[in-house]
Amino acid sequence: MRLRNRSAYAFLAPYLLVFAAFWVWPIIDSFLISFQNTRVNPWVYNLSLNWGRLFGDPAFYNALQNTLIILIVQVPVMITLATVMAVLLNSPLLKARGIFRFAFFAPVVVGEVAYAAVFRLMFNVDFGIVNKLLGTVGFAPVSWFAESHAAMVLIIIAVTWRWAGYNAIIILSGLQSIPEDVYEAATLDRVNRFQQFIHITLPLLKPIILFCVVLSVIGTMQLFTEPYLITNRGGPGGGTETLGLLLYRQAFQSTNFGYASAVAYTMAALAVAISLLNLWVGREPK
């Protein structure tokens, strides 16, 4: 048995070494950097510099507020939409379901730069199709890139469009694992479709939906691409700057790696805390 264990660890050793070198050590090192003053050469430890600045920095609170707004609004909307899409994709009445599943999943594999450019064109103030459609129903053109609230709505729409289909496919896999016998028994008991969805489908999908919520929370806390590419680096005036964008700006534009590391660990702690809260709220009653 010992020989077998040694053989197993010997085969795992290359992966474990790579994992330790490129994952474990950078995580530990970035935590240590968060306690250093990286604005001097050589770097020196200053335990209160970065963390003290973090809790008094208006830019941090602005980025935190924007991130939480996107999280609170976008994640429930996206998960609800993904659940509806999954139910429709699972319907036996839908023809060519494979094509629709691919179409809903396709946004995930579209290049980030390409899809950001398309959204910038669609929401252009002067010739974008969105403003033209709003004009046809009597609404005034919206300055999507010049108004903070409009830019925030644009970010939420973009993120929802990109990831709703991905979550729908995950929820669809959960739907297909529910035995048909359950629905047949409910039909015999004269339970209508809506009641079946509320009292059978949703309770059985609860673990899958929680999984999607946790993934979405972690992804939203790291949101970077959309505010960087679509609203021009968190514009207008920092109205869509997220924690991920603040981290990038501090690390690679201001070369303040110590403060960027403090922001990164704050992001990670918030993501873990919110995910654990979701799991606690969605736990099974004893």
Buried (B, 14 or more C-beta within 10 A) or exposed (E): EEEEEEEEEEEEEEEEEEEEEEEEEEEEEBBEBBBBBBBEEEBEEBEEBBBEBBEEBEEBEBBBEBBBBBBEBBBEBBBEBBBEBBBBBBEEEEEEBEEBBEEBBEBEEEEBEEBBEEBBEBBBBEEBEBBEEBEEEEEEBBEBBEBBEBBBBBBBBBBBBBBBBBBBBBBBEBBEEBEEEEBEEBEEEEBEEEEBEEEBBEEBBBEBBBBBBBBBBBBBBBBBBBBBBBBEBBBBEBBBBBBBBBBBBBBEEEEBBBBBBBBBBBBBEBBBEBBEEBEEEBEEEE
